[in-house]
């Protein structure tokens, strides 16, 4: 049995590791993970090429990546600037910004894990362009690129896509990471994330995929069973700064990691994926290291990670598994996506 606290240096909080709890009896609800046969085009999908969206706009007949402004944005550059002032101690301010949708492929029945390396590189380059364009807008302090994949994380449309939020504020978790990385540099004279990578390389047990210029690993302090970080080995503040060589390696490691996820149980693995970049508020953050965080909600097929009292009320995550054990499971499966063998698709 294992009872251990592991310090999460990016969040400055403790994570409880109790891997024996994963075998405890469970009679709660489950997540449906069985795959259905889905066609490559769905006539009532508002993300498929040539289809009409809720706004009345019609998608162009795209053949690669397709980007458009979200029809139901959480932020808008046209947000009302004059708001009713609430009574103290409450505060409010306009929610200005831009929300966009990025379709990965015209094929309704594919996923990011199943795209070719060339297609993933094209997507990463589009993300780079979106970062440059949106961060240059007046009033934008942060550009968050994220994908919610799978019904269990609330996705209403399985067409492969992600979203971009360009906001007039810096998200709380990014703000925490920036401050911890800055404090670590001041105390140690070197970057925090490069030290995390070095520690993972020295240990080796939690590495999922690695190339000359990029790495993927389940961190020592993982809060979710298969929580994974993907990063270039060289420090960049933004994805848009990556060199051609680093971008290609990052694409390869991302592809391999996602394929291993799917191959683990031969399902389309659900997750929340977020690109952690530095703020674009006009200040310099040389101590910040761009990386991708992937948070899969499943502990086992059909079994979700649910937040309990200590997590919701106390803010202390309890990982019912061992990061070393989960990484070894991913290491043991093929890096070639199971649906690509023999030409199977959908």
N, C-alpha and C positions, 0 to 999 in steps of 0.2 A: 504494500500500500504506500501511497505517496501523499504527503501533506507538505506543501512547499509554497512559500511566497517568492515571487520573482518580480523584480523592479522593472517597470516599463519606463525607460529613460525619456522617451519622446512625450509621454503623457504625464510623467511624474506621478505615478500611482502604482500601487501593488496589484499584481494579478495572482490569484490563488490557483495552484496546480494540484488537483486531486484526481489523478487519472483513474483510480479504482471506481469512481462514481459512474463511469460510463457503462458499467456492467449492472447497475442497480435496476431493479424491476421498474417497468414503465407501462402505464396504462392510459397515458394521455393521448391527445390527438396526434396525428401523423401528417406528413406532407406527401402529396401524390407526386411521385417522380417518374412514373412510367411514361415512356415516350409514345406519342401518337404519330401516325403517318401524316405529315403535313405537306401540302403541295408547295411548289416553288412560287406560285402566284395565287393570291386570294382576292377575289373581286371586291370584297367589302373591307379590305385592310386599308386604312388611311395612310399607310407608309409604303405600300407597294407602288411601283412605277405606273404613272398614268392615272392613278386613282384620285378621287376627290376627297379632300379633307373636310373636317367639320366646319372650317372657316369658309368653305366654298372654293378655296384655292385648289388647283389641280397639280399634282406632282408631275414633274417632267419625266420622260421615259429614260430615266438614268440607268447607266450600265456599270457604275462603280459607286463611289461614295457620294451621298446626296445630303446637303445641309439646307435647313430652312428655319426661319424664326418660329418658335413654338406658338401654336394657335391658342394655347391656354397658359400664358407665361406667369410665373410666380413674381416676376419683376418686369418693369417696363420703364423705358426712358420717358414715357409720357405719364408716369405716375403723378397723381396730384401732389403739388408742393405745399399747399395750404391744408393743414390738418387741424382738427379740433384738439386743443391741448388738454391732456388728461390731468386729473388731480394728482398731486404729489402723494407717494413717491414714484408714480408711474411716469413713463417716458414714451415718446413715439417719434418717428421721423419717416419721410417718404421712402418707399421701397423701390428705388430706381435701379435699372439695370437691363440686361438683355438675356433672354432665354432662347436657346436654340436646340434643335434636334439634329443628330447626325446619323443617317442610315448607313450601315456598313456595306450593304450589298443589296442589289435588286431582288435577290432570292429570299423569299419569305421563310424557307425551311433550312437556312443555314445559321451558323453562329460564329462569333469571333474565333472560337477554338478551331473551327473548320475552314477558315479562310486560308488561302495560300500565303506563303511568306511575302510574296510580292504585294498581295492585297493588304496585308497587315502594314507593310511599309507605306503604302499609299494612304492608309487610314492615319498612321502616325504623322505623316507629313501634313495631312489635312488638319489634324489636331494642332500641329505647330502653327499653321497659318491662322487658325481660329484664335489661338493664344496671342499671336502678334496683333491681329486686327482688333480683338476685343480689349486687350490691355491698353491699347492706344486711345481708347475712347475716354473723353472727359468724365470724371466721376466714377470710373471703374477701379476698384481697389483689389479685386480678386477675380480670377477666372477658374472656376471649378468644373472639371470634366469628369463625368461619372456615368457608370452603367449599372442599372438594376436589371438582373437577369433571373428569370424564373417566376412563376406564379407565387411561390412561397415568399418572395420579397415584394409582392404587390404589383408586378408588371402586368398590365392589362393587354399588351400587344406583344406577341413573341417575335415579330419581325426584328431582325438584329439591328439594334440602334443604341445610342447613348444620348445623354443630354449635356448641355453646357450652361452653366449659370455664371454670368458676368455681373458682379454685384458691387454696390457702393459701400460694402463693408468686408472685413476679413473674417472668415468663418472661425468660430471659437477654437476648434481643434488645431487649425493652422496657426492661429495666434499663440497657442500653448507651445506647439512645436518650435516656432520661431524663437520664443523666449528661452526654451530649454536648450536649443542649439547654440544660442548666443551665450548663455551662461556657461555651457560646457566649454566653448571656445575660450572664454575668459579664464576659466579655471584650469584647463588642461593645455591650452595653446594649440589645439587641433579640433577638427570637426567631429561631431558626435556620430553622424551616420557613417562616415568612413570607418570609424572605430567599431560600429556595429557589424559592418561587412567584414572587417578584419577578424573580429571575434567569431563570426559564423564560419569563416574560412578555416580558422585554426581548429575549431571543433569539428566541422564537416558533417555532422550527423543530420543537421536540419536543412542542408542545401537541397533544393528541388531541381534546379537547372543552373548551369553556369557556362559562360563562354569567355573569350578573352576580355571582353569589354562590358559584360553585363552579368547579373547574378539574380537568382530567385531563391528565397528561403522562407521557411516558417520560423519566425523569430523566437528566440529563447523565451520571451515574455508573451507569446501569443495568447490572445483572449478567446479566440474561437478555435475549434479543433483544427481547421485547415487554413487558418489565417496566413496569408502569404504576402511577402514584400518582393517587389521586382524593381531593380534599379540599375542604372549605368554605374560602373565602378568609378568613373571620373565624376567629380562634383559639378553639377549645373544647378542654377537656380530654377530654370524653366525647361520644359520639354523643347521649346522652340530654339534653345541654344545648342542642342546636341549636334555633334558632327555627323556626317553621313555614315561613317564607320560605326560610331556608337549607336546611332539610330537603327542600323541594320542588325547589330547584335542584340539590341533591346527587343526588336521585333521577333527575333528568333527565340529568345528566352521566354518572352510572353507567349508565343505560340506553343512552345514545348510545355510550359507550365499549365496552360489551359487544356491542352490535350491530355496531360496526365490526370487532371481533375476528372475529365469526362471518362477516361479509361478506367478509373478506379472502380466504378460500379456500372460502367457502360450506360451512363445516363447523361443528359445534358445538365451539367452541374450548375446549380443556381449560385449566385453570388451578388455582392455589391462591390463594384470596383471603383476606386477613386484615384485620380492623379493628384498627388500632393506636390504643389509648386509653391514658390515664394510669392508673397503678395506683390502686386504691380501698382503700389501706391506711390511710386516715385522715389522710394528709398532703396538702398542697396542691401542685399542679404547674402553676402559671400559665404557665410557659414551654413546656409541652408542647402540641402541636397535633394534635388528632385527625385521622387520615387513613386511607384504605384503600390497601392494597398488593395488587397483583395480579401473580402470578408465573406466566406461561404457560410450559410446558416445551418447546414446539415452536419450532424455528428455521425450519423449512420444513414443508410438509405431509408427514407421515410421518417427520420427522426430529427426534429429541429432543435437548435439551441434556444432554450427559453430563458429569459432573464428572470431571476428570482429576487427576493427581498434585499439581499446584500448588494445585488447589482443595481437594481432600480432605486432603492432607498439609500444604500450606502455608497454607491459609486465604485464598488470593488468587484471586478469581474472574477468569476470562478470558472476556470477551464477544466471540464470534466475529463480531459484527455491529456496525454503527454505530447508536447511538440515534437520530441524526438521520434515517438512512435508513429505519429501521423506523417511526418516527413519520410520515414522509411517506407510507409505504404505507398506514397507517391513515387518514391525512387524505384520501387519494385515493378511498376507498370510501364508499358511501352510509351515512348514519346511520339509515336505515330498514332493519330486519332483513329479510334476503332471503326468509325463510320467511313473512313477513307480506304480501308482495305477492301479489295475486290470491287471497288467502284461503287460501294453502297453509299447512298445519300438520301435520307428521309424515308 
